[in-house]
């Protein structure tokens, strides 16, 4: 089972200082991965975000991915949401806060979300 991390999940965790790796491992026992299109989105956000806080969060999210040695899966798709939708299989978990992505994944993959500020939960 793969746990696919979405951009907004990573940025939110960086802003809130949530140690998502340890919690995800405790909740799911799966392999945490990130798609190359998500990494590209974070890099763009780090360079071009309007708010300094968003730039810093994207930078920190990228540092956490490197520090935790999260496996990056190469995808041809440039849209992170579309790449996640195409990559996720039954039994996989997608960590996202994006309502649109959650609805597109219904019945296809389980969702890992954040409740009450800092509590991770698989839906």
N, CA and C of each residue as an Amber inpcrd file, in Angstrom:
protein
   369
   0.8440000  -1.1710000   0.0000000   0.0000000   0.0000000   0.0000000
   0.8960000   1.2420000   0.0000000   0.5030000   2.1980000  -0.8670000
   1.2140000   3.4670000  -0.9510000   0.3940000   4.5510000  -0.2550000
   1.0920000   5.4940000   0.3530000   0.4570000   6.6880000   0.8840000
   0.9900000   7.8410000   0.0480000   0.1270000   8.3960000  -0.8080000
   0.4970000   9.4800000  -1.7190000   0.2430000  10.8240000  -1.0400000
   1.2480000  11.6820000  -1.0200000   1.1310000  12.9880000  -0.3830000
   0.7990000  14.0590000  -1.4100000  -0.2020000  14.8870000  -1.1140000
  -0.6130000  15.9790000  -1.9890000   0.0600000  17.2770000  -1.5360000
   0.1600000  18.2180000  -2.4420000   0.8300000  19.4910000  -2.1770000
   0.2130000  20.2370000  -1.0000000  -1.1080000  20.3910000  -1.0050000
  -1.7210000  21.1830000   0.0650000  -1.5680000  20.5160000   1.4260000
  -1.5310000  19.2000000   1.4670000  -1.2930000  18.4800000   2.7110000
   0.1080000  18.8020000   3.2330000   1.0870000  18.7620000   2.3480000
   2.4730000  19.0290000   2.7430000   2.6620000  20.4720000   3.2150000
   2.0520000  21.4190000   2.5090000   2.1720000  22.8260000   2.8860000
   1.5000000  23.0720000   4.2390000   0.3150000  22.5060000   4.4270000
  -0.3960000  22.6710000   5.6990000   0.4340000  22.0910000   6.8520000
   0.9820000  20.8950000   6.6640000   1.8030000  20.2710000   7.7020000
   3.0320000  21.1210000   8.0140000   3.6380000  21.7190000   6.9870000
   4.8030000  22.5810000   7.1970000   4.4080000  23.8240000   7.9990000
   3.2870000  24.4300000   7.6400000   2.8310000  25.6290000   8.3540000
   2.4790000  25.3300000   9.8060000   1.8710000  24.1750000  10.0460000
   1.4110000  23.8170000  11.3920000   2.4500000  23.0160000  12.1860000
   3.6060000  22.7520000  11.5650000   4.6820000  21.9790000  12.2060000
   4.1920000  20.5900000  12.6560000   3.5160000  19.9120000  11.7480000
   3.0010000  18.5670000  12.0240000   4.0040000  17.5400000  11.5180000
   4.4160000  16.6300000  12.3900000   5.3160000  15.5420000  12.0060000
   4.4680000  14.4340000  11.3800000   4.1590000  14.5930000  10.1070000
   3.2370000  13.6790000   9.4380000   3.8250000  12.2950000   9.2100000
   5.1390000  12.1770000   9.0580000   5.7500000  10.8840000   8.7170000
   5.4810000   9.8590000   9.8090000   5.8100000  10.1930000  11.0300000
   5.6280000   9.2540000  12.1360000   4.1480000   8.8970000  12.3160000
   3.2880000   9.9010000  12.2310000   1.8560000   9.6440000  12.4050000
   1.2930000   8.7680000  11.2860000   1.7090000   9.0230000  10.0530000
   1.2190000   8.2190000   8.9220000   1.6640000   6.7670000   9.0740000
   2.9010000   6.5740000   9.4550000   3.4050000   5.2100000   9.6360000
   2.6130000   4.4910000  10.7270000   2.3310000   5.1940000  11.8170000
   1.5450000   4.5910000  12.8960000   0.1180000   4.2770000  12.4660000
  -0.4660000   5.1110000  11.6210000  -1.8560000   4.9270000  11.1890000
  -2.0150000   3.8720000  10.0990000  -1.0790000   3.8130000   9.1600000
  -1.3110000   3.0350000   7.9480000  -0.3500000   1.8800000   7.7020000
   0.8350000   1.9410000   8.2030000   1.8650000   0.9080000   7.9620000
   2.2080000   0.7620000   6.4720000   1.9950000   1.8140000   5.6870000
   2.2850000   1.7550000   4.2610000   3.5560000   2.5190000   3.9070000
   3.8830000   2.5330000   2.6250000   5.0570000   3.2510000   2.1250000
   4.6410000   4.6630000   1.7190000   5.2920000   5.6620000   2.2980000
   4.9880000   7.0560000   1.9820000   5.7390000   7.4450000   0.7210000
   4.9920000   7.9700000  -0.2670000   5.5900000   8.4020000  -1.5290000
   5.0220000   9.7630000  -1.9230000   5.7530000  10.4220000  -2.7850000
   5.2860000  11.6910000  -3.3520000   5.5510000  11.6320000  -4.8520000
   4.6410000  12.1750000  -5.6190000   4.7960000  12.1750000  -7.0830000
   5.6630000  13.3540000  -7.5050000   6.3820000  13.1940000  -8.6010000
   7.2700000  14.2580000  -9.0790000   6.4930000  15.5350000  -9.3890000
   5.2430000  15.4140000  -9.8260000   4.4400000  16.6050000 -10.1170000
   4.1220000  17.3890000  -8.8400000   4.0100000  16.7030000  -7.7080000
   3.8000000  17.3820000  -6.4240000   5.0690000  18.1400000  -6.0320000
   6.2240000  17.5050000  -6.2250000   7.4940000  18.1680000  -5.9250000
   7.6570000  19.4080000  -6.8080000   7.3040000  19.2920000  -8.0890000
   7.3820000  20.4360000  -8.9950000   6.4530000  21.5620000  -8.5460000
   5.2480000  21.2200000  -8.0860000   4.3190000  22.2270000  -7.5690000
   4.9080000  22.9450000  -6.3520000   5.5280000  22.1870000  -5.4590000
   6.1560000  22.7870000  -4.2820000   7.3030000  23.7180000  -4.6770000
   8.0890000  23.3040000  -5.6670000   9.1960000  24.1490000  -6.1320000
   8.6820000  25.4540000  -6.7440000   7.6110000  25.3630000  -7.5260000
   7.0040000  26.5730000  -8.0980000   6.4680000  27.4840000  -7.0030000
   5.8090000  26.8840000  -6.0260000   5.2590000  27.6480000  -4.9120000
   6.3800000  28.3300000  -4.1240000   7.4730000  27.6180000  -3.9320000
   8.6260000  28.1830000  -3.2120000   9.1720000  29.4150000  -3.9280000
   9.1260000  29.3880000  -5.2520000   9.6760000  30.4920000  -6.0390000
   8.6770000  31.6120000  -6.3010000   7.3930000  31.2730000  -6.4930000
   6.4530000  32.2630000  -7.0180000   5.2620000  32.5870000  -6.1380000
   5.1790000  32.0290000  -4.9370000   4.0340000  32.3260000  -4.0690000
   4.0220000  33.8120000  -3.7220000   2.8380000  34.3630000  -3.6010000
   2.7080000  35.7900000  -3.2840000   3.0220000  36.0750000  -1.8260000
   2.6480000  35.1590000  -0.9620000   2.8700000  35.3700000   0.4700000
   4.1790000  34.7130000   0.9040000   4.9420000  35.4330000   1.7100000
   6.2090000  34.9060000   2.2120000   5.9870000  33.6340000   3.0310000
   4.8830000  33.5900000   3.7610000   4.5930000  32.4090000   4.5870000
   4.4000000  31.1650000   3.7170000   3.7640000  31.3350000   2.5500000
   3.5710000  30.2060000   1.6390000   4.9000000  29.7600000   1.0370000
   5.7540000  30.7200000   0.6960000   7.0870000  30.3800000   0.1690000
   7.8820000  29.5840000   1.1960000   7.8670000  30.0510000   2.4370000
   8.5980000  29.3760000   3.5060000   8.0380000  27.9770000   3.7690000
   6.7260000  27.8520000   3.7470000   6.0970000  26.5490000   3.9770000
   6.4770000  25.5650000   2.8720000   6.4730000  26.0210000   1.6240000
   6.8510000  25.1560000   0.5020000   8.3210000  24.7340000   0.6270000
   9.1700000  25.6730000   1.0110000  10.5970000  25.3730000   1.1980000
  10.7780000  24.3410000   2.3070000  10.0780000  24.5350000   3.4240000
  10.1610000  23.6140000   4.5490000   9.6100000  22.2390000   4.1680000
   8.5130000  22.2030000   3.4140000   7.9260000  20.9360000   2.9680000
   8.9220000  20.1520000   2.1120000   9.6200000  20.8370000   1.2180000
  10.6400000  20.1790000   0.3890000  11.7880000  19.6630000   1.2520000
  12.1960000  20.4420000   2.2380000  13.2680000  20.0050000   3.1380000
  12.8580000  18.7550000   3.9140000  11.5870000  18.7270000   4.3600000
  11.1030000  17.5540000   5.0930000  11.0740000  16.3110000   4.2080000
  10.6930000  16.4800000   2.9560000  10.6940000  15.3390000   2.0370000
  12.1050000  14.7690000   1.9090000  13.0880000  15.6620000   1.7520000
  14.4820000  15.2100000   1.6370000  14.9820000  14.6050000   2.9430000
  14.7020000  15.2770000   4.0510000  15.1730000  14.8140000   5.3590000
  14.6190000  13.4250000   5.6970000  13.3580000  13.2080000   5.3930000
  12.7000000  11.9360000   5.6920000  12.8870000  10.8870000   4.6020000
  13.6480000  11.2580000   3.5530000  13.9490000  10.3400000   2.4530000
  12.6780000   9.7200000   1.8550000  11.6960000  10.5900000   1.5940000
  10.4420000  10.1480000   0.9940000  10.7050000   9.8040000  -0.4700000
  10.2540000   8.6440000  -0.8830000  10.4390000   8.1710000  -2.2530000
   9.6340000   9.0410000  -3.2190000  10.2790000   9.4700000  -4.3060000
   9.6210000  10.2700000  -5.3400000   9.3470000   9.3630000  -6.5410000
   8.0800000   9.3240000  -6.9560000   7.6830000   8.5350000  -8.1220000
   7.5510000   9.4910000  -9.3040000   8.2830000   9.2100000 -10.3680000
   8.2690000  10.0460000 -11.5710000   6.9550000   9.8620000 -12.3220000
   6.3370000  10.9860000 -12.6800000   5.1160000  10.9560000 -13.4850000
   5.2810000  11.9080000 -14.6590000   4.6000000  11.6090000 -15.7350000
   4.6230000  12.4810000 -16.9080000   3.6130000  13.6160000 -16.7750000
   2.5530000  13.3640000 -16.0170000   1.4810000  14.3360000 -15.8400000
   1.9880000  15.5470000 -15.0550000   1.7030000  16.7460000 -15.5650000
   2.1440000  17.9790000 -14.8980000   1.2110000  18.3900000 -13.7600000
  -0.0720000  18.1120000 -13.8800000  -1.0360000  18.4500000 -12.8320000
  -0.9170000  17.4370000 -11.7010000  -0.5990000  17.9160000 -10.5130000
  -0.4210000  17.0130000  -9.3730000  -1.7130000  16.2680000  -9.0510000
  -2.8490000  16.9750000  -9.0520000  -4.1170000  16.3250000  -8.7340000
  -4.4470000  15.2210000  -9.7410000  -4.2440000  15.5150000 -11.0150000
  -4.5340000  14.5180000 -12.0540000  -3.5810000  13.3280000 -11.9290000
  -2.3090000  13.6010000 -11.6420000  -1.3230000  12.5340000 -11.4840000
  -1.6780000  11.6410000 -10.2930000  -2.1230000  12.2530000  -9.1940000
  -2.5230000  11.4720000  -8.0240000  -3.7340000  10.6150000  -8.3580000
  -4.7180000  11.2090000  -9.0340000  -5.9290000  10.4770000  -9.4050000
  -5.5900000   9.2810000 -10.3000000  -4.6580000   9.4700000 -11.2280000
  -4.2720000   8.3910000 -12.1430000  -3.4090000   7.3250000 -11.4630000
  -2.6270000   7.7180000 -10.4640000  -1.6880000   6.8050000  -9.8170000
  -2.3160000   5.9940000  -8.6900000  -3.2430000   6.6020000  -7.9550000
  -3.8380000   5.9390000  -6.7910000  -4.6330000   4.7020000  -7.1980000
  -4.4390000   3.6310000  -6.4530000  -5.1560000   2.3780000  -6.6650000
  -5.9830000   2.0510000  -5.4290000  -6.8930000   1.0970000  -5.5820000
  -7.6440000   0.6240000  -4.4160000  -6.6460000   0.1440000  -3.3720000
  -6.8930000   0.4890000  -2.1490000  -5.9890000   0.0980000  -1.0730000
  -4.9580000   1.1610000  -0.7630000  -4.7130000   2.0800000  -1.6930000
  -3.7860000   3.1800000  -1.4340000  -4.4830000   4.2490000  -0.5960000
  -3.6860000   5.1020000   0.0010000  -4.1930000   6.2100000   0.7950000
  -3.6230000   7.4940000   0.2100000  -4.4780000   8.5050000   0.0400000
  -4.0270000   9.8100000  -0.4540000  -4.1740000  10.8230000   0.6720000
  -3.0670000  11.4590000   1.0410000  -3.0670000  12.4870000   2.0820000
  -3.3370000  13.8260000   1.4090000  -4.5420000  14.3630000   1.6130000
  -4.9200000  15.6190000   0.9730000  -5.9550000  16.3560000   1.8110000
  -6.0270000  17.6510000   1.6110000  -7.0540000  18.4890000   2.2290000
  -7.9660000  19.0680000   1.1580000  -7.6840000  18.7770000  -0.1020000
  -8.3920000  19.3120000  -1.2630000  -9.7380000  18.6070000  -1.4410000
 -10.8240000  19.3480000  -1.2740000 -12.1710000  18.7590000  -1.3860000
 -12.4340000  18.1620000  -2.7650000 -12.0000000  18.8610000  -3.8050000
 -12.2100000  18.3670000  -5.1610000 -11.4870000  17.0550000  -5.3980000
 -10.2610000  16.9740000  -4.9550000  -9.4880000  15.7440000  -5.1130000
 -10.1120000  14.6220000  -4.2900000 -10.5580000  14.9490000  -3.0820000
 -11.2180000  13.9290000  -2.2490000 -12.4260000  13.3370000  -2.9710000
 -13.2240000  14.1940000  -3.5950000 -14.4280000  13.6850000  -4.2700000
 -14.0600000  12.8610000  -5.5050000 -12.9990000  13.2420000  -6.2270000
 -12.5790000  12.4580000  -7.4000000 -12.0190000  11.0970000  -7.0020000
 -11.5160000  10.9800000  -5.7840000 -10.9180000   9.7240000  -5.3290000
 -11.9060000   8.7970000  -4.6170000 -13.1330000   9.2750000  -4.3950000
 -14.1310000   8.4580000  -3.6870000 -14.2910000   7.1030000  -4.3610000
 -14.1600000   6.0570000  -3.5770000 -14.3000000   4.7050000  -4.0950000
 -13.0370000   4.1780000  -4.7480000 -12.0660000   5.0430000  -4.9900000
 -10.8290000   4.6200000  -5.6380000  -9.7030000   4.4220000  -4.6190000
  -9.5900000   5.3400000  -3.6640000  -8.5400000   5.2620000  -2.6520000
  -9.0820000   5.8380000  -1.3480000  -8.4690000   5.4530000  -0.2570000
  -8.8400000   6.0340000   1.0300000  -8.1580000   7.3950000   1.1700000
  -8.7260000   8.2410000   2.0020000  -8.2180000   9.6020000   2.1860000
  -7.6520000   9.7480000   3.5880000  -6.4830000  10.3460000   3.6750000
  -5.9090000  10.7210000   4.9560000  -6.0430000  12.2310000   5.0510000
  -6.6960000  12.7000000   6.0960000  -6.9520000  14.1230000   6.2400000
  -6.5300000  14.5720000   7.6300000  -6.6820000  15.8480000   7.8900000
  -6.3280000  16.4110000   9.1890000  -7.5920000  16.9470000   9.8330000
  -7.8320000  16.5400000  11.0510000  -9.0120000  16.9700000  11.8100000
  -8.5610000  17.7880000  13.0190000  -9.3690000  18.7420000  13.3830000
  -9.1360000  19.5530000  14.5890000  -7.7150000  20.1000000  14.6460000
  -7.2480000  20.6110000  13.5230000  -5.9600000  21.2940000  13.4890000
  -4.7510000  20.4220000  13.2530000  -4.5300000  19.3800000  14.0660000
  -3.3010000  18.6260000  13.9490000  -3.4530000  17.1050000  14.0120000
  -4.6690000  16.6020000  14.0690000  -4.8700000  15.1590000  14.2040000
  -5.1060000  14.5320000  12.8300000  -4.2290000  13.5870000  12.4690000
  -4.3700000  12.8800000  11.2000000  -5.3890000  11.7590000  11.3500000
  -6.1690000  11.5610000  10.2630000  -7.2370000  10.5680000  10.3090000
  -7.4620000   9.9920000   8.9200000  -7.5690000   8.6620000   8.8330000
  -7.8780000   8.0110000   7.5650000  -9.3900000   7.8740000   7.4770000
  -9.9390000   8.4130000   6.3660000 -11.3980000   8.3680000   6.1630000
 -11.7830000   7.2310000   5.2450000
